[in-house]
Structure formats: C-alpha cells, structure tokens
Amino acid sequence: MQFKHPEFLYALFALIIPILVHLFQLRRFQKVDFTNVQFLKAVTIQTRKSSQIKKWLTLLTRLLVLAAIIIAFAQPFLALEEIVGKKSETVIYLDNSFSMQAKGSKGPLLKRAVQEILSDLSEEETISLFTNTETFIDVSKKDILNDLLQLEYSSNQLSYTAAYHKGKQLLSSSSETIKRVIMISDFQQKENAFSLPKNSNSKIHLVQLKPVTRQNIAIDSLYLQRNANNELIINTVLSNTEVSSEDISIAIYDNDKLIAKTAITVPKNGTSQTEFRLDENTKINGRVTIEDPAITFDNTRYFTINTPEKIKVVAINEANDNFIKNIFTPDEFSLSSSSVNELNYNDLNNANLVIINEVKQIPISLINALRPFANQGGTICFIPATDGDLISYQQFITGYSTQGFIKGKKLEKKITTINFSHPLYRGVFDKSVTNFQYPKVNNYYTSTASGTILSFEDNAPFLYKTNSLYVFTAAINNENSNFKNSPLIVPTLYNMGKLSVQHTDISYTIGQTNSYDVPISLGQDGILSLVSDHEKIIPLQQSFSTKVRITTDEVPTKSGIYSLQNKDNNTIQHVSYNYNSLESDLQYYNLNTTKEYQVSDSVTELFDQIKEETSVNELWKWFIIFALMFLLIEILLLKYLK
C-alpha cells in the first residue's frame, strides 16, 4: 500500500495523547460508609471491573476512528511500484497485409482488430499507430477513427523486425515513461524463424489473430510456353492449403471478353496446372480469375502480351555472314549486314546489337561511333580475324575494359567449359553437360579477362563479356574453328540479340525490382507514365536513342493492367502488375510468451490486462467507511454495554 500524501501519517503520533489520558486519569472512586459493609464491598468490586473494560473498548474504538481518518487524509492506494509517478507511451503496429483478409471467429481479422482498438481505447489516451502504409503519431481515438474504419489492405508488408524497429523509433528516449510496443498481426510464417531484438527499455506485446480456417485457393503463377504441337499456351498454376478442392472454376479473359473457362481439382497442400491456348501474334490484355471466398486478392492475375517489336541487328563483316543471317531471321530480327567499307553509320543509331565479324583492322571512325552507341545501352559482339591488327583490337577493347588481347597464338585448343549460370545459357540446357563433342580453334588471342562465358581446356577465355561488349578470343570461320557447326553457336548469338533488348514480361510483381525496355525514341523533354483506372505514376526511367528503360520497385501499388503513355497521353504499350503470391500461403508462426515478449489472442484481452496492470486502486473511501463503522461501534458500546 502506498500513499499520495504520506506526510499526514505523522498525525498518528497524536494517538498517544488519548492513551496517556486514559492511563493517567486522576479520577478515583469515592468510599461511602454503609451498615452492610460486606455487601457494598462486593458491589464496588464488580462496578470497578465492568467500568474498566468499557473504558478500554471505548478507547480502542476512538483510536481506530482517528487512525482511519488520518490514513484517509493520506490517500492510500494499491499499484505496482514500477508505474507509480510514470506516464505511459504506447505504439501500435497494425498489420493490414492481404493475409489479414482471412475470416476469424468475428469476421475478417483486420476489421476485428480495428473494432477492438476503437472500443477498448479510452477517449483521453494518446497513442502512436502505424500500418504497412500509414503512420499516425500522438493521436487520440477521435483523431484516427475515420482513418481506421477506411483502412485498406496493402501488398507491401513490413517484416516483423522492421515493424518493431519502427515502433521503437516512435517512442521517446525518456526514462520516466512506461514504453509499450504492441504488434497486431496474424504473424504469417515467412522464410526465417520468428525473432525480435532483445530490449529492456520497453515492453513488447504481440496480438496474434488466428483465422478459423487456413484453406485458401490461389493463382500461384502464370507463364507462357509452347506445347508439343508448337501452340502458344499460357500455363496457370493454382495452389491450395488445408483441404482438397474439386471443380474449381477458372476463366481467362481478354479485357472483358471471355476466352475460355474450365474446372480443375487442386489437392490438399498442393498445386495443379491448367493450360489455355492463345492465338499467335495477338495483342492480349488478359486476366485469369478463380472464385474463392477466403482471401480475394490472389483470385485474379493479370498478364499482357504485346505485339513484339523486331530487334535491330547491324553486322559489320570481312568474313562470311551466312551464319548470322541464318540465326537472326526476319520473323524476330531486323538485320542489316554490310562490309566495313559500305557501313552506313546512321544504322548504328537505331541498332540494338552490333556484330563485328572478323574485321582485320577496326577504323578509328567506327571505334568512336560505337562508344556513344554502347553508352546509350547498345550491345556489341566482337569476333576477331585470325590475322587481325592487334593494336587496333587493343585500342577498340580498351574503350570498354582494361582486359584486352595480349598476343596472338597458333595452337589447337578445345572449348570445354560452359558457364551454365550465365544469362546467355539460362534455360538452354536441362542439366550441366560434360560429355559433348568439344569445338576447337587453331589460332586464338591470349587474354586475362574475367567474366568468362566459354573457356578453353586451360580455363583461358574463349568468350567473355565486359560491360556491354561480348568478346570472342578466336575467329570462328570454318578454317580456324568448327564452332559454327557446334550446338553452341545458335543459343550464343541468338540470346545476345534477345538480351540486347529487355522486352516486357507478361507480368511483373509489385514490390520487386523490375526493369524492361520500351522501343521508343523520346525527345529531350519526353517522359513515360504508367496509367491505370486506380493510379497514374511516373516510374524511374532512362532514355536512350532507340529505347526507354523503365525500372519499378515499390510502385505501382495496385495490381492491374497499366498503359505506358507519353506526355501526349498516347499509349505505347501495356504492362501488367500482380501482387506477390507469398501472402496466399496461410502458414503461421506458433508464438508463445517469452522473456522478450508477451503473446495475447485478442486486442481486448491485451487492453484489459494493461488496464489491470496500470490501474491505481484508491483506498481512502474504505478508511472513511471504517471510521464511520468504528464510530458506530463506540456509540453502541456507550449505550448498551453495562
């Protein structure tokens, strides 16, 4: 028990006064003579004893009355010592990620949490509250009422560690306050085990809201491929948790036009695939949709198939270029092939890939023209001649790297090592191949370059990349090498052409870094915007002579099909964005109270506990009641005790 005004307790020393008066009172009994002395003596003794007991009881009740009144003035109360004289600081993290759409016993988890916060938070209390998208500092319930009621779900979820650190930053550094960080979430299981940093300066409370069921059917992914009949299809992968689901309806649309519809069975905790055939060379702004009432954000995935632009390739030759013409066919590429003397330098301004095919001496004018081409995002492939001018080659390569040719060497060597992880060969081989027929060269140039893609048996580079320049270290004509006859020649050069332009994928994931090229030439003040029915944004972009490279990360924030528009609002092409599918997997951490944090099942339960811990029970009213009771007892003693 503690006191607001303990100085009043000094008045208890005054209780010694009535005790002293009682002990040293001077009143004596008066003797009265009477004939029957024996009888009077007995009466006197009996009266003396009963009077003494009555006086002691009366004294005790009066002391208790005075003591109760004095203690009441001192205002006693019961409370935890750690909260006495301290104010409270509370920061709440409210998870509004898509997984909080799951249904709990009282409705969607997020809506339930909002209702409990608004009902249990007192009108006078000031808190700080933040979500994955918004932050409110030092606000009352009245200030955030409308914002919480209109709170929307977000695809951008903070990690739990990041949310904790942000909550800590919103607390003051004062040691005179009780600090609390409250995290309200379903605590969906991520890749790593759940952990929070240790901190003794604040109390951590976790409110884990659990759904009544974990079942959820989601569109996991979409991708294009060709079937055995070489037909273009879009493959749709559906995932399911908890129980098997049969006859799940799935439909594919082009804008609002239904293309196809089917039913599929998805096993428990497994995936199923279905295919939809698409028309060739057709522009599609599509979406795939299923019906699942559990969580709705992952029931639709968007995709876009734009009419492909041909990749522009310029070949500069002093050797046979038939292999180049056979690889860069007119259906996908626009090839311009000429000798170095007949080269139209204006073609370089519109090219995506330039191939220097065994030119013995590279002119200074070509070297100077290729440098701005490379700086503008162009790609160069250099194939040396067997008896080329080494000084000219070194001068050309040093414009892109310090790792050039050292000297020419006449020695037969086999090409034995493939960098399977390099983008040129990604998806080309089903597995790492070691027992194929090795191509060989008779003459080559030595180099200490890194970034090797193909290498000889002694690990010297045969093909390497430095910045935007691919370099062969040997001529590949039929007299010097059989590389043209090997299976490597087609994927090597073909993928150089394909990778020279980053075409848009059929869809991108919101929250990840995405980069793609738009084949358009903008003026000095030109700019592209991403526009949908929900938002209009200007993404990060880099303008080159023949293309604009778009990079997106945290934006856009809404899934859908976006049109890329110039400043005149003309649509260049369409791009699709989808939410991350990780939120679809309804797996949760199994949290229990530890030394670092306390776990509760509901917001109401936690708030009631905090109110109980921080409550102050004032006892002065009880001592006033005690004083009145003792006063009543004294009156009864004086009146009825004989």
Secondary structure, DSSP 8 states (H G I E B T S, - for coil): -EES-GGGGGGGGGGHHHHHHHHT----------S-HHHHHHHHHHHHHHHHHHHHHHHHHHHHHHHHHHHHHT-EEE--GGGTT-EEEEEEEE--BGGGGSEETTEEHHHHHHHHHHHHS-SS--EEEE-SS-EEEEE-HHHHHHHHHT---BS----HHHHHHHHHHTS---SSEEEEEEEEE--B--SS-------SSSEEEEEE---S---EEEEEEEEEEE-TT--EEEEEEEEEESS-EEEEEEEEEETTEEEEEEEEEE-TT-EEEEEEE--TT--EEEEEEE--SS--TTSEEEEEE-----EEEEEEESS--HHHHHHS-TTTEEEEEEESSS--TTHHHH-SEEEEES-SS--HHHHHHHHHHHHTT-EEEEE--TT--HHHHHHHHTTT-S--EEEEEEEEEEEEEE-TTSGGGTTT-SS---SS---EEEEEEEE---SEEEEETTS-EEEEEETTEEEESS--STTTBSGGGSTTHHHHHHHHHHHTS----S-EETTS-EEEEE-----TT---EEE-SS-EE--EEEE-SS-EEEEESS---S-EEEEEE-TT--EEEEEEEE--GGGG---B------SS-EEES-HHHHHHHHHHHH--EE-HHHHHHHHHHHHHHHHHHHHH--
